[in-house]
Amino acid sequence: MKRRVLVLCTGNSCRSQMAEALWEQLGEGKWDSESAGSHPSGYVHHLAIEVMKEIGLDISTHRSQSVNEFQNESFDLVITVCDNAKESCPVFPGGTETLHWPFDDPADATGTDEEKLSVFRRVRDEIRSTIQNYLSNKG
């Protein structure tokens, strides 16, 4: 039976979207992943889409979702990836483990497009590394 993970952020446009796709890949079929926002932005950031394509993951069809869509569902693991989501994280039934993994918001990056892409890549790689570490220890 697959385990389920929900990744929460405020806007559900960057970090949680990248984490959802990375978890699907790294979970090797053992996990179903979802992502949502406490205040969804209504879009997936174009630079998040771009840096995920660089590693062979297409999130262009993902949509920004509200955490309310998942209130009646059970998850094995709920992860907040920003401090705002941690503060407003709802309680999920079914013996859920909740973890807080704060990552910088790449949408706040400034500078040239290349400088912004660099921040998105760094955050993507930090998320991937954190998920890999979790799965190798608790998998």
KEMI-686140 format. One record per atom (N, C-alpha, C): residue number from 1; residue in one letter; x, y, z. Coordinates in steps of 0.001 Angstrom, whole numbers, padded with zeros to 6 digits, m for minus. Layout:
% residues N
> NUM;A;X;Y;Z
...
END
This chain:
% residues 139
> 1;M;000834;m001183;000000
> 1;M;000000;000000;000000
> 1;M;000880;001248;000000
> 2;K;000559;002163;m000884
> 2;K;001345;003391;m000975
> 2;K;001099;004288;000229
> 3;R;002151;004972;000615
> 3;R;002042;005982;001657
> 3;R;001701;007300;000983
> 4;R;001111;008220;001742
> 4;R;000696;009506;001178
> 4;R;001378;010646;001910
> 5;V;001844;011646;001125
> 5;V;002460;012835;001682
> 5;V;001775;014065;001105
> 6;L;001573;015065;001959
> 6;L;001033;016354;001549
> 6;L;002063;017408;001898
> 7;V;002461;018192;000901
> 7;V;003439;019262;001111
> 7;V;002688;020591;001096
> 8;L;002809;021334;002197
> 8;L;002090;022597;002351
> 8;L;003014;023797;002305
> 9;C;002530;024839;001668
> 9;C;003207;026128;001622
> 9;C;002102;027190;001640
> 10;T;002479;028430;001598
> 10;T;001468;029474;001594
> 10;T;000794;029564;000227
> 11;G;001582;029820;m000833
> 11;G;001004;030063;m002146
> 11;G;000857;028855;m003039
> 12;N;001546;027765;m002746
> 12;N;001527;026558;m003572
> 12;N;001885;026885;m005025
> 13;S;002947;027710;m005186
> 13;S;003370;028081;m006542
> 13;S;004804;027665;m006853
> 14;C;005628;027428;m005835
> 14;C;007049;027106;m006079
> 14;C;007515;025895;m005274
> 15;R;007841;026130;m004005
> 15;R;008481;025101;m003177
> 15;R;007657;023833;m003052
> 16;S;006395;023976;m002717
> 16;S;005558;022787;m002522
> 16;S;005310;022066;m003841
> 17;Q;005232;022813;m004938
> 17;Q;005055;022192;m006250
> 17;Q;006293;021377;m006625
> 18;M;007481;021958;m006393
> 18;M;008716;021234;m006692
> 18;M;008826;019995;m005805
> 19;A;008483;020155;m004517
> 19;A;008575;019023;m003582
> 19;A;007620;017904;m003971
> 20;E;006422;018253;m004399
> 20;E;005455;017231;m004813
> 20;E;006015;016368;m005941
> 21;A;006559;017020;m006965
> 21;A;007104;016279;m008116
> 21;A;008347;015483;m007740
> 22;L;009208;016075;m006935
> 22;L;010425;015370;m006519
> 22;L;010077;014152;m005662
> 23;W;009076;014286;m004789
> 23;W;008680;013174;m003937
> 23;W;008149;012023;m004788
> 24;E;007348;012351;m005804
> 24;E;006838;011311;m006709
> 24;E;007995;010551;m007347
> 25;Q;009001;011286;m007805
> 25;Q;010147;010666;m008472
> 25;Q;010987;009855;m007484
> 26;L;011358;010477;m006392
> 26;L;012271;009844;m005439
> 26;L;011602;008734;m004632
> 27;G;010276;008799;m004503
> 27;G;009543;007781;m003755
> 27;G;009427;006466;m004491
> 28;E;009824;006447;m005757
> 28;E;009902;005224;m006572
> 28;E;008635;004372;m006504
> 29;G;007481;005027;m006611
> 29;G;006224;004300;m006637
> 29;G;005676;003894;m005288
> 30;K;006394;004185;m004212
> 30;K;005944;003816;m002876
> 30;K;005127;004917;m002206
> 31;W;005120;006099;m002812
> 31;W;004447;007265;m002243
> 31;W;003550;007926;m003284
> 32;D;002428;008452;m002812
> 32;D;001610;009393;m003572
> 32;D;001830;010747;m002923
> 33;S;002093;011754;m003733
> 33;S;002334;013078;m003173
> 33;S;001330;014080;m003713
> 34;E;000988;015023;m002859
> 34;E;000110;016137;m003193
> 34;E;000746;017390;m002612
> 35;S;000339;018541;m003139
> 35;S;000774;019797;m002545
> 35;S;m000395;020758;m002518
> 36;A;m000337;021687;m001575
> 36;A;m001419;022649;m001423
> 36;A;m000889;023890;m000712
> 37;G;m001712;024941;m000743
> 37;G;m001344;026190;m000093
> 37;G;m002409;026660;000877
> 38;S;m001966;027342;001933
> 38;S;m002916;027921;002878
> 38;S;m003626;029116;002240
> 39;H;m002947;029792;001329
> 39;H;m003512;030898;000547
> 39;H;m003000;030740;m000886
> 40;P;m003551;029809;m001658
> 40;P;m003009;029482;m002981
> 40;P;m002955;030685;m003918
> 41;S;m001866;030762;m004647
> 41;S;m001620;031880;m005560
> 41;S;m002469;031804;m006824
> 42;G;m002881;030593;m007171
> 42;G;m003668;030422;m008378
> 42;G;m002843;030068;m009602
> 43;Y;m001519;029935;m009434
> 43;Y;m000650;029588;m010557
> 43;Y;000588;028867;m010048
> 44;V;001262;028182;m010960
> 44;V;002570;027600;m010674
> 44;V;003600;028507;m011329
> 45;H;004587;028943;m010568
> 45;H;005588;029907;m011033
> 45;H;006333;029376;m012253
> 46;H;006458;030207;m013270
> 46;H;007107;029770;m014523
> 46;H;008560;029356;m014330
> 47;L;009256;029965;m013362
> 47;L;010653;029562;m013139
> 47;L;010732;028223;m012400
> 48;A;009733;027915;m011580
> 48;A;009683;026579;m010963
> 48;A;009484;025529;m012049
> 49;I;008598;025815;m012987
> 49;I;008373;024905;m014109
> 49;I;009669;024710;m014891
> 50;E;010384;025808;m015139
> 50;E;011616;025749;m015934
> 50;E;012709;024917;m015257
> 51;V;012947;025150;m013957
> 51;V;014039;024414;m013302
> 51;V;013694;022948;m013085
> 52;M;012418;022630;m013006
> 52;M;012040;021220;m012890
> 52;M;012206;020519;m014239
> 53;K;011920;021220;m015325
> 53;K;012140;020633;m016658
> 53;K;013606;020301;m016860
> 54;E;014500;021105;m016261
> 54;E;015934;020863;m016390
> 54;E;016334;019488;m015858
> 55;I;015570;018967;m014913
> 55;I;015891;017651;m014344
> 55;I;014876;016594;m014786
> 56;G;014147;016904;m015843
> 56;G;013262;015917;m016450
> 56;G;011898;015761;m015812
> 57;L;011474;016727;m015007
> 57;L;010156;016656;m014368
> 57;L;009282;017794;m014890
> 58;D;008109;017438;m015390
> 58;D;007195;018421;m015967
> 58;D;006088;018735;m014976
> 59;I;006088;019955;m014446
> 59;I;005023;020376;m013537
> 59;I;004137;021436;m014201
> 60;S;004221;021549;m015505
> 60;S;003464;022588;m016216
> 60;S;001954;022368;m016152
> 61;T;001525;021141;m015868
> 61;T;000085;020877;m015774
> 61;T;m000412;020899;m014329
> 62;H;000484;021112;m013366
> 62;H;000073;021215;m011968
> 62;H;m000757;022483;m011786
> 63;R;m001578;022472;m010736
> 63;R;m002328;023680;m010418
> 63;R;m002147;024008;m008944
> 64;S;m002261;025282;m008642
> 64;S;m002172;025754;m007271
> 64;S;m003485;025406;m006563
> 65;Q;m003377;024623;m005476
> 65;Q;m004561;024116;m004785
> 65;Q;m004629;024610;m003348
> 66;S;m005826;024688;m002836
> 66;S;m006040;025066;m001443
> 66;S;m005946;023839;m000546
> 67;V;m005386;024037;000634
> 67;V;m005318;022962;001621
> 67;V;m006718;022479;001983
> 68;N;m007718;023327;001814
> 68;N;m009096;022946;002130
> 68;N;m009570;021776;001279
> 69;E;m008996;021619;000095
> 69;E;m009381;020508;m000780
> 69;E;m009018;019149;m000179
> 70;F;m008118;019141;000799
> 70;F;m007613;017884;001361
> 70;F;m008033;017655;002810
> 71;Q;m008889;018506;003353
> 71;Q;m009234;018431;004777
> 71;Q;m009827;017099;005200
> 72;N;m010542;016427;004320
> 72;N;m011184;015167;004691
> 72;N;m010385;013947;004252
> 73;E;m009136;014168;003883
> 73;E;m008277;013065;003452
> 73;E;m007242;012752;004515
> 74;S;m006733;011545;004453
> 74;S;m005729;011096;005408
> 74;S;m004366;011019;004733
> 75;F;m003349;011483;005442
> 75;F;m001974;011451;004936
> 75;F;m001075;010832;005987
> 76;D;m000081;010090;005517
> 76;D;000911;009522;006426
> 76;D;001885;010580;006914
> 77;L;002079;011586;006068
> 77;L;003073;012610;006359
> 77;L;002597;013938;005803
> 78;V;002678;014989;006609
> 78;V;002398;016349;006169
> 78;V;003659;017164;006429
> 79;I;004121;017848;005384
> 79;I;005350;018634;005485
> 79;I;005037;020084;005152
> 80;T;005426;020978;006029
> 80;T;005329;022402;005730
> 80;T;006708;022866;005277
> 81;V;006728;023646;004196
> 81;V;008008;024093;003642
> 81;V;008205;025605;003784
> 82;C;007304;026260;004517
> 82;C;007494;027675;004828
> 82;C;006892;027949;006196
> 83;D;007365;028992;006844
> 83;D;006914;029283;008203
> 83;D;005434;029643;008273
> 84;N;004909;030361;007274
> 84;N;003488;030719;007296
> 84;N;002610;029482;007263
> 85;A;002954;028502;006448
> 85;A;002162;027273;006374
> 85;A;002249;026502;007691
> 86;K;003410;026534;008336
> 86;K;003557;025841;009618
> 86;K;002573;026418;010633
> 87;E;002433;027741;010642
> 87;E;001549;028394;011593
> 87;E;000079;028054;011334
> 88;S;m000284;027868;010067
> 88;S;m001693;027643;009741
> 88;S;m001986;026204;009329
> 89;C;m001065;025295;009605
> 89;C;m001229;023899;009186
> 89;C;m002395;023251;009916
> 90;P;m003390;022757;009168
> 90;P;m004505;022094;009825
> 90;P;m004100;020716;010351
> 91;V;m004914;020171;011202
> 91;V;m004682;018834;011731
> 91;V;m005308;017831;010765
> 92;F;m004540;016834;010392
> 92;F;m005041;015796;009487
> 92;F;m005203;014500;010267
> 93;P;m006306;013783;010036
> 93;P;m006576;012547;010775
> 93;P;m005695;011400;010295
> 94;G;m005704;010346;011055
> 94;G;m005074;009109;010602
> 94;G;m003620;008946;010979
> 95;G;m003211;009367;012167
> 95;G;m001851;009135;012625
> 95;G;m000793;009870;011829
> 96;T;m001106;011059;011386
> 96;T;m000205;011830;010549
> 96;T;001020;012315;011311
> 97;E;002146;012152;010658
> 97;E;003398;012751;011134
> 97;E;003521;014101;010434
> 98;T;003870;015142;011187
> 98;T;004040;016475;010607
> 98;T;005490;016919;010799
> 99;L;006089;017359;009708
> 99;L;007466;017866;009741
> 99;L;007500;019279;009172
> 100;H;008439;020064;009653
> 100;H;008624;021414;009123
> 100;H;010019;021508;008512
> 101;W;010040;021731;007202
> 101;W;011286;021886;006461
> 101;W;011276;023257;005792
> 102;P;011752;024303;006469
> 102;P;011703;025639;005862
> 102;P;012751;025808;004764
> 103;F;012303;026296;003626
> 103;F;013188;026622;002511
> 103;F;012947;028071;002127
> 104;D;013990;028730;001615
> 104;D;013821;030090;001107
> 104;D;012770;030087;000005
> 105;D;012033;031186;m000103
> 105;D;011039;031301;m001169
> 105;D;011728;031825;m002420
> 106;P;011879;030987;m003444
> 106;P;012575;031459;m004648
> 106;P;011807;032545;m005383
> 107;A;010509;032653;m005139
> 107;A;009720;033710;m005783
> 107;A;010154;035094;m005295
> 108;D;010853;035155;m004166
> 108;D;011350;036428;m003637
> 108;D;012690;036827;m004238
> 109;A;013261;035989;m005085
> 109;A;014577;036278;m005675
> 109;A;014509;037547;m006529
> 110;T;015591;038294;m006483
> 110;T;015691;039518;m007275
> 110;T;016897;039413;m008198
> 111;G;016999;040361;m009115
> 111;G;018137;040399;m010027
> 111;G;017721;040019;m011436
> 112;T;018709;039600;m012196
> 112;T;018464;039207;m013580
> 112;T;017731;037870;m013607
> 113;D;017236;037508;m014773
> 113;D;016567;036213;m014896
> 113;D;017515;035080;m014519
> 114;E;018773;035180;m014901
> 114;E;019738;034128;m014577
> 114;E;019980;034059;m013066
> 115;E;020015;035211;m012395
> 115;E;020187;035214;m010940
> 115;E;018972;034595;m010249
> 116;K;017793;034877;m010752
> 116;K;016575;034278;m010189
> 116;K;016569;032769;m010421
> 117;L;016945;032348;m011628
> 117;L;017019;030911;m011919
> 117;L;017991;030211;m010983
> 118;S;019080;030866;m010663
> 118;S;020064;030289;m009756
> 118;S;019440;030012;m008382
> 119;V;018615;030931;m007904
> 119;V;017949;030731;m006618
> 119;V;016959;029572;m006716
> 120;F;016170;029531;m007790
> 120;F;015225;028427;m007980
> 120;F;015957;027090;m008024
> 121;R;017094;027042;m008706
> 121;R;017860;025787;m008776
> 121;R;018373;025380;m007403
> 122;R;018877;026338;m006645
> 122;R;019408;026044;m005313
> 122;R;018303;025477;m004418
> 123;V;017147;026127;m004421
> 123;V;016045;025666;m003579
> 123;V;015566;024292;m004044
> 124;R;015453;024098;m005358
> 124;R;015069;022778;m005893
> 124;R;016025;021704;m005384
> 125;D;017323;021978;m005473
> 125;D;018321;020995;m005061
> 125;D;018303;020750;m003554
> 126;E;018011;021797;m002763
> 126;E;017893;021627;m001308
> 126;E;016686;020756;m000973
> 127;I;015573;020979;m001677
> 127;I;014377;020167;m001449
> 127;I;014666;018714;m001817
> 128;R;015293;018505;m002966
> 128;R;015611;017139;m003407
> 128;R;016495;016434;m002384
> 129;S;017511;017103;m001906
> 129;S;018427;016520;m000928
> 129;S;017706;016174;000374
> 130;T;016828;017049;000831
> 130;T;016098;016811;002069
> 130;T;015161;015617;001932
> 131;I;014474;015518;000797
> 131;I;013591;014369;000561
> 131;I;014407;013079;000478
> 132;Q;015539;013117;m000249
> 132;Q;016395;011929;m000358
> 132;Q;016845;011465;001021
> 133;N;017253;012407;001872
> 133;N;017702;012054;003224
> 133;N;016575;011421;004023
> 134;Y;015382;011982;003937
> 134;Y;014243;011422;004664
> 134;Y;013963;010000;004174
> 135;L;013854;009832;002866
> 135;L;013517;008523;002317
> 135;L;014592;007474;002606
> 136;S;015840;007867;002638
> 136;S;016889;006892;002912
> 136;S;016876;006473;004386
> 137;N;016344;007328;005252
> 137;N;016280;007001;006686
> 137;N;014958;006366;007097
> 138;K;013847;006775;006439
> 138;K;012533;006304;006876
> 138;K;011727;005669;005764
> 139;G;012123;005920;004530
> 139;G;011557;005494;003339
> 139;G;010354;004843;003049
END
